[in-house]
């Protein structure tokens, strides 16, 4: 009842960055300018009809969220971690249960391992209710979809097809992906990390964005289609539960800047591709250092439990998604769709049971892809008009 009286977020042109959008704001190169104009494309509203329609959709989505989500309230005495500490140390979270040995750092690495239960953990076992967090600057930092909804979406993909496609990509990458120290990936002590990122990637040697990394050239057609279905199902969850302002921002950014998304290489001329997201990152039995990402919009994570052809409502928790600056860890069961603001420090914990073999996967859109990696490409008239309005707003 109270939700009907809440005021939805107003749409007005503003130079303030959206709390879930990363842009390149310190450069005047055309690639950076494209990210800036894309980030505010949705707030350029001049028609009262459009304004009213957006408010109506925002209200409708807010009512849907309030009916399907329960908002976690962190106790006032919960210890919170500072961003300074997160930036200065390697922070990882041990999600292991009582029967799982503590995680160990690789030789030569010093980290700060924290039991996941040092964070506030709240679960929801009802299948028709999801979890979220009170809005920060008008936007929820994360949403775990109701499990009934997640299972219905993922059932249309077919778990064996997903496993096969992701495992095929892992095998094609002969060398484990090396990320920066601030985003380091770990696995069981003494074992090699298997982690890969697939999808469009900016070229380091030219002004282009490659459709996919070179190691995927030999990926069979069947697996290409499975990967696109993974992306499209993630986008289905995104449309179902993300704030209207988040969806609108991404929709208008794509209209303004024709950036690449994940596309099947079975027939590059076909339109079998994701609508918005560009990449999938995944690895087996991995956990990450607490970090932030240069993502243009909310990202989506899932954890798959290998060896299962079907997930059920009462599956055990397999890992936790952690937000130490919020003091929260969210339990994840196999197949749960988990949407989050990548600008909030986060990480996934180690798996709960050592005997499980899990695959962590994240769907994302990098800001570098939105910029199109080409400073020589001139801005379109529409892009320039948006930037002119931005400049005018800043000088007022």
N, C-alpha and C positions, 0 to 999 in steps of 0.2 A: 504494500500500500504506500509506504513512504517513497519508494522508488519513483512513483508517478509524479511526485512533487519535486524531484531533484531537477535542477537546471542542467541540461546537457551542455557540453563545451561550446562556446560561441565561436563562429568563424569570422575572422577579421584579418586583414593583411598585417603581418607583424614581422619584424626583423629578428625576433628572438628565435633561436634554434629550437626545434622540437626535441623533447627530452629523450626520444628513442632513436633519433637520426644522427648519424655521424657524417660530417661534411669536411672537405678540405677548405678551411676558411682563411688560411694564412698565405695563400698564393693567389696571384692574379692570372695564372695560366688558364687557357680555355678549358682544360680538363677539370681543373678545380672549380672554375666558374660554373661549369655544367652541373657539378654536384650541388653547388649553392642554389642555383635556380630550381633544380629538381626538388630540393628539400622543401621549398615553399610554394611549389606549383599549385597545391591544393587550396591554399588560403587566398588565392587571388579570385575573390568572388564579387562580381558586380551586379548580377541579376538577383532581385528579391525572390524570384521563383526558385532559383538554384539554392539560395541561402535557406529558404523555408524547407525545401526538400531535404537538404543535408541535416538540418536540425531535427526533422521528423525521423530520418534514418538513425541519427545518433541516439535519439530518445528510445527508439525501438530496440536498438542494440543494447543500450544500457539496461533496459527492462529485462531483456533476455539474459544478460550476464547476471543480474541480481537474482534472477530466478533459478539459474543453473550453477552458480558459483558460491562457495563459502569463503569469506575473507579471513585470512589468518591474522590474529592479533597477538603480537609478540609481547611477552611479559616485560614490564618496565625494568626488571632487574637482569634481563638478558644481556650478556656482554657482547658488544659490537666491535668489529675489527676496523681499524682505520685504513684508508687508502694508502697512506704513507707506508705502513707496515707491509701491505700487500705488494706495493711497488718495490720495496727494498729487500724482501725475502721471498724464497720459494715456499709458498703455502700450499699444502695438499691436505685432503681430507680422507681419512681412513674409514671406509664404510663397512668394514668387515664385522661379522657377528662374532659371538663368543667362540665359535669353532674354527674361525679363520685366522691364520697367523698374521701378525702386524705387517704392514707394508714396509719395505726397506728401500732406501735410495740407491741408485746405481753407484758404483765405485767412483769416488771423486766428487760426488754431489752432496751438498749439505742442504737439507730442507727442514721445514718446520711442519711435522705431521701432526694433525689434530684429529682426535676421534670425532666422527660426525655428530655424535650425541652431545657434544659440547654446544652445538647450535640448537635452536628451538625447532623441534620436529612435531608437525601436526599432520595427521592423515585423515582421509575421508574414504570409508569403505563402501558407501552407498554408490551404486553404479551411475545414478542419474545426477550426481552432484560433483562438481569439480572444485579445485582450489585456486585461490588467487591471493593477492596482497592489497591492502589499502592503496589507493592511487597516490602517486607522487607526481606533483606538477600536472595533474589531470590524467595520468596514464598509469595503468597497472604494470609493475615491473615484471610480472610473470603470470601465466595462466596454465594450470594443468587441466586439460579438458576432462569433462565427466567420462569415466571409463567406458560406459556404455557407448558413448559417441565415438571414442577412439577405436574401440573394437569393431564397431560397424564400418568405420572408414577403412581400417587396415584389412578387414576381411575381404575387401574387393580386390586387393593386390595379390594375395596368395603368398604366405610366408616362405615356402620353399623357393619361389621365384626371387624373392628379395635376398635370401641368404645366398643363392647361387650367383646373383649379379654382384653383390658386394664382395664375396669371396673371390670371384674372378678378377675384380679390380685389384684386390690386395695381391694376388699372385702375379699380376702383370707388372706391378711396381717391384723392381728387383731390389731397390734400396729404400729403406724406411724414410718417410718424409721427415726432413729436418726443419722444424719451425724455430722461430727466435726463442731466446732464453725466457722472454716474458710469457711465452705461450707453450712452454715445453710439455711434451706428452710422455707419460711414464707407463710402465707395465710391471709385471711380476719381476722380482729381482732375478738377474741372470738370464732373462729372456729378451729377445730382440723385439723392439716396438714395431708393430705393423699398423701403419696409419697412412691414409691417402686422402687427397682432396681432388675431386673431379668436377668438371664443368668449365665454363669460360675463365680464362686467366690472362692478365695483361702480359704482353711480351716485354722482356727486358732489353731486347735488341732492336725493336722496331716500334712504330706508332700504331700498333694493332692490338686487338684482343683476340687471342686464340680461342677457337670453339671448345677445345679440350686439351689437356696435357698430352704430350706425344706418346706416353706409355699406353694410352687407351686406343691407339690406332688399330690394334688387332682384336679389340673386344668384340665378341660375336654379336650379331644383330639382336638376338633374343635378349641378351643382357642390357643392351641399350634401351630397349623398350621397357624393360623392368625398372631401370633407373628413372626414366621419365615418369612412369606411373608412381614411383615413390615420391617424386617431386610434386606431381599433380595432387596426390592424396594429402600431402603436407599442406598444399595451398588450399585444399578443401577445408582442413581444420582451421587454417588461418582465417578464411572467410567466415567460418561458422562462429568463431569466438573472439577474434581480435576487435579492439575498439574501432568504431566506425571511422574515427579520425585517422587511425593508422592505415586502414584499408584505402581510404580516400587519398591519403598522401601518396601511397605507392601507386595507385591507379593513375593519378594525374602526373606523377613523375615519369611513368612509362610513356604516357602520351607526349610529354614534352621532350624527353630524351630517349631515343630508340636504342637503349642499351641491350646487350645480348643476355639471353636467359639460357637455361639448360635445354639442349635440343638433341634429339635422337640423330645419330649419324647413319641410321639405316637408309634414310633418304633425306639429305640436308635441305632439299627444296620443299619438303613437306612441312606442315604446320604442327607436327606432333612434338610439342615442346612445352615447357613450363610457362606460365604466364608472367611470373614476376621473379622468382628466385633463380639464382645462378649456379650455386655449387652445393655439393654434398661432401662433408668430411666425416670419415668413419675409421674405426679401428677396433681390433679384437682385444678384450680384457685391458683396456687402457683407462687411465684417469689423468686429469689435467691439473697443471698448476693454476691457481686462482689468477684471473686475468680479465681484461676487457678486449673487445674486438672492434675493428673499424668496419662495422656493418651499417648499411644504409637504412635498415628497418629491423623490426623484431625478427629474431631467428627462431627456429623450431628444432627441438631435439627429441630423439626416441632412443630407447634401449631395446635391443632384440635379444632374446634368449635362444641360443642355437639348439637345434635338436627338437624343437617344438613345431608342430604343424598347425597348432591352434592355441590361442590364449583365452583365458577365462577370467571372469570377474574376480575370483578369489585367489589369483596368482600371488605369490609372495613378492615382496619388494626385492629388487635386484641391485639397485644403486640409489644414490641421492644426488639431487641437484642443489648445490650450495651457494648461498649468498651471504658471505661473512659480514659485509657492511650492514646488512639488514638483520643479521642474527638468525637466519632461517635456513633449514635444509628441507627440501621437498622430496618425499619418497616417490620413486618411480617403479612401476611394475612393467613387465614386458608389453611393449606396444603403446604405452601411454604417449599421447602427443603433449609436448611441453613447450609452450611459447614463452620467450623471455626477451628482455631488453639487454642487448649485448654490451651496452655502455655501463651497466651496473656490474661491478666485479663479481665474477662467478666462476664455478668449475663443477665438474662432475666428480663424485667420489670414486674410490675403488669399489669393486663389486662386493656385495654382501657375503656371498658364499664362494669360497675358493673353488669348490667343485663345479660351479656354473661356468659356462663359456658364453660371454655376452659380447654383443657388438654395439658400440655407441655410435650413433649417426646424428649429424646436425645438418640442417638445410639453412642456407643463408644467402644474402646478397651483399657483396662487398662494395664499398663506396668507390673503389678504384674501377670497378666494372661500370658503374653509373657514369663516371667521368669519361669513359671511352678511350682513355690512354692516348690521346692525340691532341696536343696543344696546337698543331697546325690546322686542325679542323675548325673552321670558323663557327661561331655561334649562330643559330638560326634567329630569325626576327622575333619569334615568340620567346626564345630564351633571353634575348637581349632586353625585350620589354619587361620581363619579370625582374631582371637584374636592375633595370633603371628604377623600377618601383621600389626595389629593396634599398637602393642608394638614396632615394628620396626620403624613405622612411627613416633611415639612419641619421640623416642630416636635420631632421625636424627636432 
